[in-house]
Amino acid sequence: GVYTLSTSLKLPAKVTLRGTGPGNTILRASGSGLAGPLVEAKTPGSVTDSLIVRDLTLDNVSKNTVGGMGVDFTRVRGGIVRNVEILNCETGLRLNEGCSRCALETSHLNQCNTGILVTGTTENPIFVRMADVTITQPNIGIQIDSAARLTQILHCAVIADTPLISVALKTAGQDTQ
């Protein structure tokens, strides 16, 4: 079914949010979209263990809603996004500060300004794995900054009609394309 969200869905540690498949279970933002993530850790200021989001569609309605995100894994340890379709977000998936042992697998991001953003600080580096992911019509497919350590990207595709930066590596304030 389709479920409307008027605010972010905040998941506590050791929880699996599971639908019946992309297109079958749809979490859709109300109105013109949320100015925040559709799904995030319940306690973003501290480490959250073992969050799993799988088998569903997240739709923020408009990729022009500033701050609109599909999933925000900030300080999540052992987080997994699997078989998820993320639509119409400013950022599809943010793996942020202190995110470790997280994975994005067999998922599709469509009509997001930035498909995947991997960012953090040198004090809280990121350790992530992406496999079998398709990003369609982004402005930036995957943006990885210098704090992202041991980021593994396997079998991922960025598909766009216009020229874009498919992977932007930010190091010491400079962009590498």
C-alpha positions in Angstrom: 0.0 0.0 0.0 0.9 3.7 0.0 1.6 5.3 3.4 1.9 9.1 3.7 4.6 10.6 6.0 4.2 14.1 7.3 7.5 13.9 9.3 10.6 11.7 9.3 10.3 8.1 10.3 12.9 7.7 13.1 14.1 4.2 13.6 15.6 3.0 16.9 18.6 0.6 17.0 18.2 -3.0 15.9 15.1 -2.4 13.8 14.2 -3.6 10.3 11.8 -1.6 8.3 10.6 -4.0 5.7 8.0 -3.7 3.0 6.6 -6.2 0.5 8.8 -4.9 -2.4 9.5 -1.7 -4.3 6.3 -0.4 -5.8 4.2 -2.5 -3.4 5.0 -0.7 -0.2 5.4 3.0 -0.8 6.3 5.6 1.9 5.4 9.0 0.3 6.0 12.4 1.8 2.9 14.6 2.2 2.3 17.8 0.4 5.3 19.1 -1.6 7.8 16.8 0.2 9.7 16.7 3.5 12.6 19.1 4.2 14.5 16.2 5.9 14.9 12.5 5.5 12.0 10.2 5.1 13.8 7.5 7.2 16.6 8.2 9.7 18.2 6.9 12.9 16.1 7.8 16.0 19.1 9.2 17.9 21.2 10.9 15.2 23.5 12.5 17.9 24.8 9.1 19.1 25.7 5.8 17.4 22.7 3.6 16.3 23.4 -0.1 15.7 21.8 -2.4 13.2 19.2 -0.5 11.1 17.8 -2.2 8.1 15.6 -0.6 5.5 14.5 -3.0 2.7 11.9 -4.0 0.1 10.1 -0.7 -0.3 9.8 2.6 -2.2 10.6 5.9 -0.6 9.1 8.9 -2.5 9.8 12.5 -1.3 7.5 13.9 -4.1 9.9 16.7 -5.3 13.7 16.6 -5.7 13.5 20.4 -5.3 12.5 20.3 -1.6 15.6 21.6 0.1 17.0 19.0 2.5 14.7 16.3 1.3 16.3 12.9 1.6 15.3 9.3 1.2 17.5 7.7 3.9 19.9 9.4 6.3 22.4 7.1 8.1 24.3 9.5 10.4 26.4 7.6 13.0 24.8 4.3 12.1 26.8 1.2 12.6 25.8 -1.9 10.6 23.1 -0.2 8.6 21.7 -1.8 5.4 19.5 -0.4 2.6 18.5 -3.4 0.4 16.1 -3.6 -2.5 14.8 -0.1 -2.0 13.7 2.4 -4.6 14.3 6.1 -3.7 12.5 8.7 -5.7 12.4 12.5 -6.0 14.8 13.6 -3.2 17.4 16.3 -3.1 19.7 13.5 -1.7 18.7 9.9 -2.1 21.0 8.4 0.5 23.3 10.1 2.9 25.9 8.1 4.7 27.3 10.6 7.2 29.8 11.1 10.0 30.6 7.9 11.9 28.7 5.6 9.6 30.5 2.3 9.7 29.9 -1.2 8.2 26.9 0.1 6.2 25.8 -1.2 2.9 23.5 -0.1 0.0 22.6 -3.2 -2.1 20.4 -4.0 -5.1 18.6 -0.6 -5.0 17.5 2.1 -7.4 17.6 5.9 -7.0 15.7 8.0 -9.5 15.2 11.7 -9.9 17.4 12.7 -7.0 19.7 15.8 -7.3 22.5 13.8 -5.6 22.0 10.1 -5.6 24.4 9.1 -2.8 26.3 11.4 -0.5 29.1 10.0 1.6 30.4 12.6 3.9 31.9 12.9 7.4 34.9 14.2 9.4 38.4 12.7 9.8 37.5 12.1 13.5 34.5 10.0 12.3 35.4 8.4 9.0 32.9 6.5 6.9 33.2 2.8 6.0 30.6 1.8 3.4 29.9 -0.7 0.6 27.6 -0.1 -2.4 26.7 -3.0 -4.7 24.2 -3.5 -7.6 22.9 0.1 -7.4 21.4 2.1 -10.3 21.1 5.9 -10.1 18.9 7.5 -12.8 18.8 11.2 -13.8 20.8 12.8 -11.0 22.8 16.0 -11.1 25.6 14.2 -9.1 25.4 10.4 -9.0 27.8 9.6 -6.1 29.6 12.2 -4.1 32.3 10.9 -1.8 34.4 13.2 0.4 37.9 12.7 1.8 36.6 11.3 5.2 35.1 8.3 3.4 37.6 5.5 4.1 37.3 2.0 2.6 34.3 2.9 0.4 33.7 0.0 -1.9 31.6 0.5 -5.1 30.7 -2.7 -7.0 28.4 -3.0 -10.1 26.9 0.5 -9.8 25.5 2.5 -12.8 24.7 6.2 -13.1 22.4 6.9 -16.0 21.6 10.5 -17.2 20.5 12.3 -20.3 22.8 15.3 -19.6 26.5 15.6 -18.7 27.0 15.1 -15.0 29.6 14.4 -12.4 29.0 10.7 -11.8 31.6 10.5 -8.9 32.8 13.6 -7.2 35.7 13.0 -4.8 36.3 15.9 -2.4 39.7 16.1 -0.9 41.2 19.1 0.9 38.5 21.4 -0.4 39.1 20.4 -4.1 36.9 18.4 -6.3 38.2 15.5 -8.3 36.1 14.2 -11.2 
